[in-house]
């Protein structure tokens, strides 16, 4: 009997051991996996792009190891020495961990271990960062956001050396560094962690990824679903004026996928911050896919994370630079490290789309993981196809019903129009309803200003947002859209703007000779409807396509309307006389007007105004309908800017006074070229002879334009219905037009 009892105990014990072994977590398991590492090692020397990427990372980390480890006491803002040192440390830690796994050279594990224990020693007694500007101060950095960056990267390094470290070492690191670190950026700073914002995405990913390495279910749950009882008051704001918590708002990583992304993959904060957030979104998702595959994270919200990569790539110009919608620094592109991650992961988990491989080829580097290897092998095997950027309309809002962004492209990005009719865009949004920008082959023609910030340049406000971001860059007059009575949309108040969005009226990119988008805004100003329609049109007799812009304003009151256009280039000619002031004065006192110098003022004796300019090697002309009392203003950014925080860019503005209902019509026309080598100018004059608003009522608005070749075309907009099946009949100047749908475009000879 005793023997049977002992046998049963032994069997139970063996069963328990088997269960523990089956449930034990392997390392690495976040981005790298044991099986993936084995495959990588087997392919070394056989995959050129992967080998090149590995060699670059190895050279970089080896150089850092030679320099030695430094973990200075934090004191600086972005761009300062201590900030940049800790930033470089977390990047090097992640890379060193990967090198240890792939090359099996212990010097990389030693480097990771030694630096982690320097941080462990420092962190135990480290106070909050001495710089107090942030709404959520970090410890290693001036804000919890950067502390979260650190933990997202360092958790990967820890995962790579986890089995190499002793149990005692792991316990010490987790007790004194990783768990306190995760608690500090979450439960100690719920105003940072428990919201829907790119900041919180980083925080959620940081807590979740270290939780996955430590096999800490409580941290993982906190990361996915937020802190249940956070103690935050509804309506609290961060430093940028964004709400920290709104009524009924969810929190956690899943909420940060569900709320900011539209079903099309557009991220409401805009492409610049989507680029920044894609790294935590995708590396945490990849880690969850590896460790918790039952969650099926890449299928969440119908696979929106993978869709978002394609959406983001479509929000770039011909050079790969992101359109600076909302707060966005110009020059940020898909060559950034975040997009290397995004494209590799999207290729590996998103169905092996060969078009993504052409972007990988341009990036010329891959991740040192399963996804990077997969992309590099496919490129070696010549599977890459060109990424086709065509016209696209991306909805905004969690359900795709809060406006959007339309991108019209003609040819191989010969002309690209970016039309923004989106929601506010969280705290990074601008007051720029129905604004636009224009590009020719990657060259800015009509610009969106972007943000007022010199990121990580310490001398400029510690590398942080400058006050001019609020006083200029966010204001309506800084954008190519209507400003009424010198007041910004929604009075420039976030709490108002965040409740509203513009609405798509119609979008059509199905025709070769016209691509068109139309949207309405009813809340930017009380008792005023803004209705803008923009189209790229190709007339056979003209060498290049052009943009036709119709801004219809309907108001119950008489107002002053200002419609600026911020062109890039040198004025060549005008068809009107203007005067120059003896002394430069600002155009106004507030709402961005205080930052505009008035450089010239004129009026047109004709029914149209023309402004021609040269940008690099190409000529452009803006032809606009004008009324007798319109003021034609030349402006330049930079007034009331004693620290030279703003670019000195030029603008042209039509000011219309004492009008209630009116239509602004313009054509932006590329034409001709100039060679600085041969000093020849070709086709330097506009081909638009006339532009006229020939009909305007509540129901219809119609314009005609005539080219110098004698071609007269008409565009009619049905203002009250976008029904594609609706039949319309309209008589204009004794000529009857019949059509079906929201608009009618007719080319005549």
C-alpha positions in Angstrom: 0.0 0.0 0.0 2.8 2.3 0.9 4.6 1.5 -2.3 1.5 2.3 -4.4 1.2 5.6 -2.5 4.8 6.5 -3.2 4.4 5.6 -6.9 1.4 7.9 -7.1 3.4 10.8 -5.5 6.2 10.3 -7.9 3.9 10.2 -10.9 2.2 13.4 -9.6 5.6 15.1 -9.2 6.7 14.1 -12.6 3.4 15.4 -14.0 4.0 18.7 -12.3 7.5 18.9 -13.6 6.2 18.2 -17.1 3.5 20.9 -16.7 6.1 23.4 -15.6 8.3 22.6 -18.5 5.5 22.9 -21.0 4.4 26.3 -19.5 7.9 27.6 -19.1 8.6 30.6 -21.2 11.5 30.4 -23.6 13.9 33.2 -24.2 14.3 35.1 -26.4 10.6 35.4 -27.1 9.7 39.0 -27.8 11.1 40.0 -31.2 13.6 37.2 -31.5 12.6 33.6 -30.9 14.7 30.5 -30.4 13.7 29.0 -33.6 14.1 32.3 -35.4 17.6 32.7 -34.1 18.5 29.3 -35.3 17.3 30.1 -38.8 19.2 33.4 -38.8 22.4 31.7 -37.8 21.9 29.1 -40.6 21.5 31.9 -43.2 24.4 34.0 -42.2 26.6 34.7 -45.2 23.8 33.8 -47.6 21.5 36.9 -47.5 23.3 40.1 -48.6 21.0 42.7 -47.1 20.7 40.9 -43.8 24.5 40.4 -43.6 25.0 44.1 -44.4 22.6 45.2 -41.7 24.2 42.9 -39.2 27.7 44.2 -40.0 26.5 47.8 -39.5 25.0 47.0 -36.2 28.1 45.1 -35.1 30.4 47.9 -36.0 28.3 50.4 -34.1 28.0 48.3 -30.9 31.7 47.3 -31.0 32.6 51.0 -31.1 30.4 51.7 -28.1 31.8 48.8 -26.1 35.3 50.2 -26.7 34.2 53.6 -25.4 32.9 52.1 -22.2 29.6 52.4 -20.3 28.4 55.7 -19.0 25.1 56.3 -17.2 25.2 60.0 -16.1 22.8 61.5 -13.5 19.9 63.0 -15.5 19.6 66.7 -15.8 18.9 67.8 -19.5 16.0 68.3 -21.8 16.0 66.7 -25.3 19.2 67.3 -27.1 21.2 67.8 -23.9 24.1 65.5 -23.1 22.5 63.3 -20.4 19.3 62.9 -22.4 21.2 61.8 -25.6 23.5 59.5 -23.6 20.7 57.6 -22.0 18.9 57.5 -25.4 22.0 56.0 -27.1 22.3 53.6 -24.2 18.9 52.0 -24.7 19.5 51.8 -28.5 22.8 50.1 -27.9 21.4 47.7 -25.3 18.8 46.4 -27.7 21.3 46.0 -30.5 23.9 44.3 -28.2 21.3 41.8 -27.0 20.4 40.9 -30.6 24.1 40.5 -31.5 24.6 38.1 -28.5 21.8 35.9 -29.7 22.9 35.8 -33.3 26.7 35.7 -32.9 26.8 33.9 -29.6 29.7 36.2 -28.5 29.5 36.7 -24.7 31.1 40.2 -24.8 27.7 41.5 -25.9 25.9 39.8 -23.0 28.5 41.1 -20.6 28.0 44.6 -22.0 24.2 44.3 -21.5 24.5 42.9 -18.0 27.1 45.5 -16.8 25.0 48.4 -18.1 21.8 47.1 -16.6 23.4 46.8 -13.2 24.7 50.3 -13.5 21.1 51.4 -14.1 19.9 49.1 -11.3 22.3 50.8 -8.9 21.3 54.3 -10.1 17.5 53.8 -10.3 16.9 52.7 -6.7 17.5 56.2 -5.3 16.8 58.3 -8.4 14.3 61.1 -7.9 12.0 62.6 -10.5 13.9 64.4 -13.3 15.0 67.9 -12.3 13.4 69.5 -15.3 9.7 70.3 -14.5 8.1 71.2 -17.8 6.4 67.9 -18.5 2.9 66.9 -17.2 4.5 63.5 -16.3 8.2 63.8 -15.4 10.3 60.8 -15.9 13.4 59.8 -13.9 16.1 59.0 -16.6 14.5 61.6 -18.9 12.5 64.8 -18.5 9.2 63.0 -19.4 7.8 59.6 -18.8 7.5 59.3 -22.6 11.3 58.9 -23.0 11.5 56.6 -19.9 9.0 54.4 -21.7 11.2 54.5 -24.9 14.0 53.2 -22.7 12.0 50.3 -21.3 10.6 49.3 -24.7 14.1 48.9 -26.0 15.8 47.6 -22.9 13.1 44.9 -22.4 14.3 43.4 -25.7 17.9 43.4 -24.4 16.8 41.7 -21.2 14.9 39.1 -23.1 18.0 38.3 -25.2 20.3 37.8 -22.1 17.6 36.4 -19.8 18.8 32.7 -19.8 22.5 33.8 -19.7 22.0 35.7 -16.5 21.9 33.9 -13.2 18.6 33.6 -11.3 20.0 35.8 -8.6 20.9 38.5 -11.1 17.5 38.4 -12.7 15.8 38.7 -9.4 17.9 41.7 -8.4 17.2 43.5 -11.7 13.5 42.8 -11.6 13.1 43.8 -8.0 15.2 47.0 -8.1 15.0 48.2 -11.7 12.3 46.7 -14.0 9.3 46.4 -11.7 9.8 49.8 -10.0 10.4 51.3 -13.5 7.2 49.8 -14.8 5.2 51.0 -11.8 6.6 54.5 -12.0 5.5 55.1 -15.6 2.1 53.5 -15.0 0.5 53.5 -11.5 2.7 56.4 -10.3 1.9 58.5 -13.4 -1.6 57.5 -14.5 -2.1 60.8 -16.3 0.6 59.6 -18.7 -0.2 55.9 -18.9 -4.0 55.8 -18.7 -5.1 57.8 -21.8 -5.4 57.5 -25.6 -2.3 59.2 -27.0 1.0 58.3 -28.6 2.6 58.9 -25.2 0.5 56.2 -23.6 1.1 53.8 -26.4 4.8 53.9 -25.5 4.0 53.5 -21.8 1.6 50.5 -22.5 4.2 48.8 -24.7 7.0 49.4 -22.2 5.0 47.9 -19.3 3.7 45.1 -21.4 7.0 44.0 -22.9 8.9 43.9 -19.6 5.9 42.0 -18.2 6.2 39.5 -21.0 9.9 39.0 -20.3 9.3 38.6 -16.6 6.1 36.5 -17.2 4.3 39.0 -15.0 0.6 38.7 -15.8 -0.4 41.7 -13.7 1.9 44.0 -15.8 0.6 42.4 -19.0 -3.0 43.0 -18.1 -2.2 46.6 -17.0 -0.5 47.2 -20.4 -3.4 45.8 -22.4 -6.3 47.3 -20.5 -5.0 50.2 -18.4 -5.2 50.9 -14.7 -8.7 50.2 -13.5 -8.9 52.8 -10.7 -6.5 55.6 -11.8 -7.9 58.4 -9.7 -7.8 60.9 -12.6 -10.4 63.6 -13.0 -12.2 64.0 -16.3 -11.0 67.1 -18.2 -7.4 67.3 -16.9 -5.0 68.4 -19.6 -1.4 67.9 -20.6 1.1 70.6 -21.5 -0.1 70.7 -25.1 -3.7 71.3 -24.1 -4.9 67.8 -24.9 -7.3 66.0 -22.5 -5.7 63.5 -20.3 -9.0 61.9 -19.5 -12.4 62.3 -21.1 -15.8 60.9 -20.1 -16.0 57.2 -20.7 -12.6 56.9 -22.3 -10.9 53.6 -22.2 -7.2 53.0 -21.7 -4.5 50.5 -22.4 -2.8 49.2 -25.5 -6.0 47.8 -27.1 -7.8 51.1 -26.6 -4.8 52.9 -28.2 -5.3 50.8 -31.2 -9.1 51.0 -31.3 -9.6 54.8 -30.8 -6.9 56.7 -32.8 -6.9 54.5 -35.9 -9.6 54.6 -38.5 -10.7 51.4 -40.2 -8.4 52.6 -43.1 -5.4 52.8 -40.9 -5.2 56.6 -40.7 -3.9 57.7 -37.3 -5.7 60.8 -36.0 -2.6 62.6 -34.7 -1.2 62.6 -38.2 1.6 60.8 -40.0 4.5 62.3 -38.1 3.2 60.9 -34.8 1.9 57.7 -36.4 5.5 57.1 -37.5 6.7 57.7 -34.0 4.1 55.4 -32.5 4.5 52.6 -35.0 7.5 51.2 -33.2 5.8 50.5 -29.9 2.6 49.4 -31.7 4.4 46.9 -33.8 7.1 45.6 -31.5 4.7 45.0 -28.7 2.2 43.4 -31.1 5.0 41.2 -32.4 5.9 40.2 -28.9 2.3 39.4 -28.1 2.0 37.3 -31.3 5.1 35.3 -30.2 4.2 34.9 -26.5 0.4 35.1 -26.5 -0.7 34.0 -29.9 -4.2 33.3 -28.7 -4.7 37.0 -28.4 -4.4 37.3 -32.2 -3.3 40.9 -31.9 -2.7 41.3 -35.6 -6.3 40.5 -36.3 -7.6 43.1 -33.7 -9.9 45.7 -35.3 -9.8 43.8 -38.6 -6.0 43.9 -38.8 -5.8 47.7 -38.6 -2.1 47.7 -37.3 -0.9 46.1 -40.6 -3.3 48.3 -42.7 -1.8 51.4 -41.0 1.6 50.7 -42.5 0.2 50.9 -46.0 -1.8 54.0 -45.0 1.4 55.6 -43.6 3.4 54.9 -46.7 0.7 56.5 -48.8 1.0 59.7 -46.7 4.5 60.4 -48.1 5.7 62.5 -51.1 7.8 61.2 -53.9 10.9 61.4 -51.7 9.4 59.3 -48.9 8.9 62.3 -46.6 5.7 62.3 -44.6 3.2 65.1 -45.3 3.4 67.5 -42.3 -0.3 67.2 -41.2 -0.9 68.5 -37.7 2.3 68.7 -35.7 4.9 67.3 -38.0 8.6 68.0 -38.6 9.4 68.2 -42.2 12.0 65.8 -43.5 10.9 62.9 -41.4 10.5 60.0 -43.8 10.1 56.2 -44.3 13.9 55.9 -43.9 13.5 56.3 -40.1 14.2 53.4 -37.8 10.5 53.2 -36.9 9.5 52.6 -40.5 12.2 50.0 -41.0 10.5 48.1 -38.2 7.0 48.8 -39.6 7.7 47.7 -43.1 9.6 44.5 -42.1 6.9 43.5 -39.6 4.1 44.4 -42.1 5.7 42.3 -44.8 6.3 39.3 -42.5 2.9 39.3 -40.7 0.8 40.9 -43.4 0.9 38.4 -46.2 4.3 38.9 -47.8 3.3 41.9 -50.0 6.1 42.2 -52.6 5.4 45.9 -53.0 6.7 46.5 -49.5 10.0 45.0 -50.5 10.8 47.9 -52.8 10.5 50.2 -49.7 12.9 47.8 -47.9 15.3 48.1 -50.8 15.3 51.9 -50.5 15.8 51.7 -46.7 18.8 49.5 -47.4 18.6 47.8 -44.0 16.4 45.3 -42.2 15.7 44.3 -38.6 17.9 41.6 -37.2 15.0 39.3 -36.5 12.6 36.9 -38.3 10.8 39.6 -40.2 14.0 41.3 -41.3 15.4 38.0 -42.5 12.2 37.2 -44.3 12.3 40.5 -46.2 16.0 40.2 -47.0 15.6 36.6 -48.3 12.8 37.7 -50.6 14.8 40.6 -51.9 17.7 38.2 -52.5 15.3 36.0 -54.4 14.2 39.0 -56.6 10.6 39.1 -55.4 10.4 42.9 -54.9 7.8 44.9 -56.9 7.4 48.7 -57.0 5.2 50.2 -54.3 2.4 51.8 -56.1 1.2 55.1 -54.6 -2.1 56.1 -56.1 -4.8 58.5 -55.2 -6.4 57.5 -51.8 -9.0 58.7 -49.4 -8.3 57.8 -45.8 -11.1 58.1 -43.2 -10.5 59.5 -39.7 -12.0 58.4 -36.4 -12.4 55.0 -34.8 -15.4 54.2 -37.0 -14.1 56.1 -40.0 -16.8 58.8 -39.6 -14.8 61.8 -38.5 -13.7 63.3 -41.7 -10.4 62.2 -43.3 -7.5 63.0 -45.7 -7.7 62.8 -49.4 -4.5 62.4 -51.4 -4.9 63.0 -55.2 -2.0 61.9 -57.4 -1.6 62.4 -61.1 0.8 60.1 -62.9 3.9 58.9 -61.1 3.5 61.6 -58.4 3.8 64.3 -61.1 1.4 66.3 -59.0 0.1 65.4 -55.5 -2.6 67.2 -53.7 -3.1 66.6 -50.0 -6.6 67.7 -48.8 -7.2 67.6 -45.1 -10.8 67.4 -43.7 -10.0 65.4 -40.6 -10.9 65.5 -36.9 -8.9 67.6 -34.5 -6.1 65.1 -34.2 -5.8 64.9 -30.4 -3.4 67.5 -28.7 -1.2 67.5 -31.8 -4.0 68.8 -34.1 -4.1 72.1 -35.8 -7.1 74.5 -36.5 -6.9 74.0 -40.2 -10.2 72.7 -41.5 -10.3 72.1 -45.3 -6.7 73.0 -45.7 -4.3 71.6 -48.4 -0.8 71.3 -49.6 0.6 70.6 -53.1 3.7 68.8 -54.4 5.3 68.2 -57.7 7.6 65.2 -57.9 8.4 65.5 -54.2 9.0 69.3 -54.3 6.7 71.4 -52.0 4.8 73.9 -54.1 2.1 75.0 -51.7 3.2 74.2 -48.2 1.8 73.2 -44.8 4.0 74.9 -42.2 4.3 71.8 -40.0 5.3 72.3 -36.4 7.3 75.0 -34.6 10.0 72.9 -32.9 13.6 71.9 -33.4 13.4 68.3 -32.2 16.3 67.4 -30.0 18.2 70.7 -30.6 18.9 71.8 -27.1 19.5 75.4 -27.9 16.0 75.8 -29.2 13.8 75.5 -26.1 15.5 72.3 -24.9 14.4 70.6 -28.1 10.8 70.8 -27.1 7.8 72.6 -28.6 8.3 76.3 -28.9 5.7 78.8 -27.8 5.3 79.7 -31.5 3.7 76.3 -32.1 0.6 77.6 -30.4 0.8 81.2 -31.4 1.6 80.4 -35.1 1.8 76.8 -36.4 -1.6 75.6 -34.9 -3.5 78.8 -35.9 -5.8 78.8 -38.9 -4.0 81.7 -40.7 -0.9 79.5 -40.8 -2.6 77.2 -43.2 -4.1 77.3 -46.7 -7.7 77.7 -45.7 -10.3 80.4 -44.8 -9.9 82.5 -41.7 -13.0 84.5 -40.7 -12.7 87.9 -39.0 -9.1 87.1 -38.0 -10.3 84.3 -35.7 -9.0 80.8 -35.8 -11.4 77.8 -36.3 -13.2 76.9 -33.0 -11.7 80.0 -31.5 -8.5 78.2 -31.3 -9.7 76.1 -28.4 -9.0 72.4 -28.2 -12.1 71.6 -26.1 -14.3 72.9 -28.9 -12.3 71.6 -31.9 -12.0 68.1 -30.4 -15.8 67.8 -30.5 -16.1 68.4 -34.3 -14.8 67.2 -37.6 -15.4 68.1 -41.3 -17.5 65.8 -43.4 -16.7 64.3 -46.8 -19.1 65.4 -49.4 -17.7 63.3 -52.2 -14.5 61.8 -53.5 -13.8 60.4 -57.0 -10.5 59.3 -58.5 -11.9 57.1 -61.2 -11.4 59.4 -64.2 -8.2 60.1 -66.1 -8.8 63.8 -66.8 -10.2 64.8 -63.3 -9.7 63.5 -59.8 -11.8 65.4 -57.2 -12.6 65.6 -53.5 -15.1 67.8 -51.7 -15.9 68.4 -48.1 -17.9 70.6 -45.8 -17.2 72.2 -42.4 -20.1 73.6 -40.4 -18.7 74.2 -36.9 -15.4 76.1 -37.4 -17.4 79.3 -37.2 -20.9 79.8 -35.9 -23.5 80.4 -38.6 -21.0 79.8 -41.3 -20.7 76.9 -43.8 -17.4 76.2 -45.5 -17.6 74.0 -48.6 -14.3 73.3 -50.4 -13.9 71.3 -53.6 -10.4 70.6 -55.0 -9.5 68.8 -58.2 -6.5 67.8 -60.2 -7.4 68.3 -63.9 -5.5 67.4 -67.0 -6.4 69.3 -70.1 -5.0 67.6 -73.3 -3.7 70.8 -74.7 -1.5 71.5 -71.6 1.7 69.7 -70.9 1.1 69.4 -67.1 -2.0 68.9 -64.9 -3.2 71.7 -62.6 -5.3 72.1 -59.4 -8.7 73.8 -59.4 -9.8 75.0 -56.0 -13.3 76.2 -55.1 -14.0 77.5 -51.6 -17.7 78.4 -51.1 -18.6 80.3 -47.9 -22.1 80.7 -46.7 -22.9 82.8 -43.7 -25.8 84.5 -42.0 -23.6 87.6 -41.3 -21.2 89.8 -43.2 -17.6 88.9 -42.4 -14.0 89.5 -43.4 -12.5 86.4 -45.1 -8.8 85.8 -45.6 -7.6 83.0 -47.9 -3.8 82.6 -47.9 -1.6 80.4 -50.0 1.9 79.7 -48.7 3.9 79.2 -51.9 7.5 78.1 -52.1 9.7 80.0 -54.5 10.5 83.4 -55.9 7.9 85.8 -57.3 8.4 86.2 -61.0 5.4 88.4 -62.0 1.9 89.6 -61.1 -0.9 91.1 -63.3 -1.8 93.7 -60.7 -0.1 96.7 -59.2 0.9 96.6 -55.5 2.6 99.0 -53.1 5.4 98.2 -50.6 5.2 99.7 -47.0 8.0 102.0 -45.9 8.0 100.2 -42.5 7.1 96.6 -42.0 4.2 96.0 -39.6 2.5 92.8 -38.4 -0.8 92.0 -40.1 -2.6 91.7 -36.8 -2.2 91.3 -33.1 -3.3 87.7 -32.3 -4.4 84.3 -33.6 -1.2 84.0 -35.7 -1.6 87.4 -37.5 1.0 88.9 -35.2 3.6 86.6 -36.8 2.9 87.8 -40.4 4.7 90.8 -41.9 2.7 92.7 -44.4 5.2 93.1 -47.3 2.9 94.3 -50.1 -0.7 95.4 -50.8 -2.5 95.6 -54.1 -5.8 95.3 -55.9 -6.7 94.0 -59.4 -8.4 96.0 -62.1 -9.3 92.7 -63.8 -11.6 89.9 -62.7 -8.7 87.6 -62.0 -5.3 88.0 -60.2 -2.2 86.2 -61.3 0.9 85.5 -59.2 3.7 83.6 -60.9 6.7 82.2 -59.1 9.8 80.0 -59.7 10.4 77.1 -57.5 13.8 75.3 -58.2 13.6 74.7 -61.9 9.8 75.0 -62.5 7.4 77.9 -63.0 4.0 78.1 -61.4 1.1 80.5 -61.6 -1.8 81.0 -59.2 -4.8 82.4 -61.0 -7.7 83.6 -58.8 -11.1 85.2 -59.2 -11.2 88.5 -57.5 -13.8 91.2 -56.7 -13.4 94.9 -57.0 -12.8 95.5 -53.3 -10.6 92.5 -52.7 -7.2 93.3 -51.1 -4.3 91.3 -52.5 -1.6 90.9 -49.8 1.9 89.7 -49.8 3.0 88.4 -46.4 6.0 86.8 -44.8 6.3 84.8 -41.7 8.5 86.1 -38.9 7.0 89.1 -37.2 7.2 89.2 -33.4 9.8 86.4 -33.4 12.8 87.8 -31.7 14.5 84.4 -31.3 14.1 83.4 -35.0 12.0 80.4 -34.2 10.0 80.6 -37.4 11.0 80.2 -41.0 10.8 83.3 -43.1 8.4 81.9 -45.7 6.3 83.9 -48.1 2.6 83.9 -48.6 -0.1 85.5 -50.8 -3.5 86.3 -49.4 -6.9 87.4 -50.8 -8.8 89.4 -48.3 -12.5 89.9 -49.0 -14.5 92.3 -46.7 -18.1 92.7 -45.8 -19.4 89.5 -47.5 -21.7 86.8 -46.2 -21.9 84.4 -49.2 -19.0 84.2 -51.5 -16.9 81.9 -53.6 -13.1 81.9 -53.9 -11.9 80.1 -57.1 -8.3 79.5 -58.0 -6.1 77.5 -60.3 -2.6 76.5 -59.3 -0.8 75.8 -62.5 2.6 74.2 -63.0 4.2 75.1 -66.4 7.5 75.3 -68.0 11.0 75.1 -66.7 14.3 77.0 -66.2 17.8 75.7 -66.6 20.4 77.3 -64.4 23.1 75.7 -66.6 21.9 76.8 -70.1 20.1 79.8 -68.6 17.1 79.1 -70.8 13.5 79.5 -69.7 10.9 77.5 -71.4 7.1 78.1 -71.3 7.4 80.6 -68.4 4.0 82.1 -68.8 0.6 80.9 -67.6 -1.8 79.1 -70.0 -4.9 80.1 -68.1 -6.4 83.0 -69.9 -9.6 83.3 -67.7 -11.3 81.9 -64.7 -14.9 82.8 -63.8 -17.5 81.8 -61.3 -20.4 81.7 -63.7 -23.1 80.4 -61.4 -23.6 80.3 -57.6 -26.6 79.4 -55.5 -27.5 77.3 -52.6 -28.0 74.4 -55.0 -25.1 74.7 -57.5 -21.8 76.4 -58.0 -20.2 76.5 -61.4 -16.9 77.8 -62.8 -15.4 78.0 -66.2 -11.8 78.4 -67.3 -10.3 79.2 -70.6 -6.8 78.3 -71.7 -4.6 80.4 -74.1 -5.2 77.6 -76.6 -8.9 78.5 -76.7 -10.2 75.6 -74.6 -13.1 76.4 -72.3 -14.0 73.9 -69.6 -16.7 73.9 -67.0 -17.0 72.3 -63.5 -20.4 72.3 -61.7 -20.9 71.2 -58.1 -24.3 70.1 -56.8 -24.0 71.7 -53.3 -26.8 69.8 -51.5 -26.5 66.2 -52.6 -23.7 63.8 -53.4 -26.1 61.1 -54.6 -24.4 59.4 -57.6 -27.7 58.5 -59.1 -29.3 62.0 -58.8 -30.2 63.6 -62.1 -29.4 67.4 -62.5 -30.3 70.0 -65.0 -28.8 73.5 -64.9 -29.0 76.4 -67.4 -26.0 78.7 -67.4 -25.8 81.6 -69.9 -28.3 80.1 -72.2 -26.6 76.7 -72.2 -28.2 73.7 -70.6 -26.1 71.1 -68.7 -27.5 67.7 -67.8 -25.7 65.2 -65.7 -26.0 62.6 -63.0 -24.1 62.7 -59.7 -22.5 65.2 -57.3 -20.5 67.1 -60.0 -20.2 67.6 -63.7 -16.9 68.3 -65.6 -17.0 69.0 -69.2 -14.1 69.6 -71.5 -14.8 71.6 -74.7 -12.6 72.6 -77.6 
